[in-house]
Structure formats: structure tokens, C-alpha cells
Amino acid sequence: MSRLATVTLSIALGLVLGAGVGVARADGPGAAYAGEEIGTIRFLDRALNLVVLAGGDEFYATDQRMLSNLTVGELVKVDFTHDSDRSIINFIEPATADSADGVLPDSEMGPQDH
């Protein structure tokens, strides 16, 4: 193989491998994020480990026991990690007015607050 063909092949291979690494990085660990949400439970399905808040946000528990003391209509604070297509509950607890730090949950906001 000539020197020109070897250099061309090396450059082409480097570009192909570099493009593949960039695509893998786009869905990698950097795509995940964490947060907290305060809201009223609109829907609760213990069989699916699913909690849906009044604003429509869906959260999945990794352990069914996390949901054992929750009820529909209850104001809760959810600490979660979002990765890929799901928000996974780290912990969920009853919320109080102090939990919101002055921010009203979606279900308690009036038309003037939007």
C-alpha cells in the first residue's frame, strides 16, 4: 500500500471513529439531570410504581414501599433523577408551605400567577 493510501485510510478511519464517539456521548451520562418538584398527586399506581402530579409530571419509584403512605390529592415534594425517558424518584415526602420556599405548587396557582 502506498504512503498516500495509508494516510488517507488513517484520516478516514479517524473521522469515522470520532463521529461515533460523539454520538455515544450525546446519550451518555451528561444527558441525565436531577431536580425537585412540589405538586399535588393527581394519579397514583402502585402496581406500576408511578406517581403523576397535577401538572402532568410522571415519576417512577424503584421500590413500591416508597409509595405506601401516599394518597391522591396529597401535596408532596419529589426529589428525582431524570435519565433517558423517565424521572426516577430518589425520595418523596409530604410537602408543607415551607417546602415550597415561597413558590406555590401548580394546583394552587391562580390565573393571575401564570
C-alpha positions in Angstrom: 0.0 0.0 0.0 1.3 3.4 -0.9 2.0 6.1 1.7 -0.8 8.3 0.3 -3.3 5.5 0.6 -2.2 4.7 4.2 -2.6 8.4 5.2 -6.0 8.7 3.5 -7.2 5.5 5.2 -5.9 6.6 8.6 -7.7 10.0 8.3 -11.0 8.4 7.1 -10.8 5.9 10.0 -10.2 8.6 12.5 -13.1 10.7 11.2 -15.5 7.7 11.4 -14.4 6.7 14.9 -14.5 10.3 16.1 -18.1 10.7 14.8 -19.2 7.5 16.6 -17.7 8.7 19.9 -19.6 12.0 19.6 -22.9 10.2 19.1 -22.3 7.9 22.1 -21.5 10.9 24.3 -24.8 12.6 23.4 -26.9 10.0 25.1 -24.3 9.3 27.8 -24.2 10.3 31.5 -24.2 14.0 30.6 -27.8 13.8 29.4 -29.1 13.0 32.9 -30.2 15.6 35.3 -31.7 15.8 38.8 -34.3 18.1 40.4 -37.1 18.6 42.9 -40.8 19.1 42.2 -43.6 20.1 44.5 -47.1 19.3 43.5 -50.4 17.6 44.3 -50.7 13.9 43.4 -53.2 13.5 40.6 -52.7 9.8 39.9 -51.0 7.0 41.8 -50.5 3.5 40.5 -48.6 1.3 43.0 -48.5 -1.7 40.6 -46.5 0.4 38.1 -44.7 2.4 40.8 -46.0 5.5 39.1 -46.9 8.9 40.6 -48.4 11.7 38.4 -48.6 15.2 39.7 -51.3 17.7 38.9 -49.0 19.4 36.3 -48.7 16.1 34.4 -45.1 15.3 35.5 -44.6 11.5 35.9 -42.3 9.9 38.4 -41.3 6.2 38.8 -40.3 4.7 42.1 -37.6 2.0 42.3 -39.3 0.4 45.3 -43.1 0.1 45.8 -42.7 0.9 49.5 -41.8 4.5 48.6 -45.4 5.0 47.6 -47.1 3.1 50.5 -48.1 6.1 52.6 -49.1 8.4 49.7 -52.7 9.3 48.6 -54.3 11.1 45.6 -54.7 14.8 46.4 -51.8 14.9 48.8 -49.2 17.7 48.4 -45.7 16.2 48.0 -42.1 17.1 47.4 -40.4 14.7 44.9 -36.6 14.6 44.6 -35.8 12.8 41.3 -33.2 12.0 38.7 -34.1 12.1 35.0 -32.3 9.8 32.7 -33.3 8.8 29.2 -37.1 8.9 29.1 -38.0 8.5 32.8 -37.9 10.5 36.0 -36.8 8.2 38.8 -37.8 9.1 42.4 -34.9 9.4 44.9 -37.3 10.2 47.7 -40.8 11.5 48.0 -42.3 13.1 51.1 -45.3 15.2 52.2 -44.7 18.9 51.4 -45.6 21.9 53.5 -45.8 25.6 52.7 -42.2 25.8 54.0 -41.1 23.2 51.5 -42.0 25.4 48.5 -39.8 28.3 49.7 -42.4 30.8 48.7 -43.4 29.1 45.4 -46.9 27.8 45.1 -47.5 24.3 43.5 -49.2 24.4 40.1 -52.5 23.3 41.5 -52.7 26.3 43.9 -51.8 29.0 41.4 -54.5 31.3 40.3 -54.9 32.7 36.8 -53.0 35.9 37.8 -49.9 33.9 38.7 -49.4 32.2 35.3 
